[in-house]
Amino acid sequence: MKKVCALAAYALAALSLVGCGAATIAPNYQSTNPDLMRIGGDTPGQKEPEIVNMGSYCLQVTDKWKTDGKTPDGQVIWTKDSFRKATPCR
């Protein structure tokens, strides 16, 4: 019985070492909505503020891209901030 337990322990240790030595999974840096986040490259283009008619009032929408850190392989993470302000309709 002791030999079976020892053999099982050695097998478990061997499997653990093989699992740690396997190639790692390559990271996937993609967003389901590239209008909110982008990876790498230069600063995405800045749009002029736009006025959106909401019926009884209007909104001025301003979008700004900013760097929000880096990926483990050194690519820049770009995120978009969206600012909204109520304005009179024209």
Buried (B, 14 or more C-beta within 10 A) or exposed (E): EEEEEEEEEEEEEEEEEEEEEEEEEEEEEEEEEEEEBBBEEEEEEEEEEEEEEEEEEBBEBBBEBEEEEEEEEEBBBBBBEEEEEEEEEE
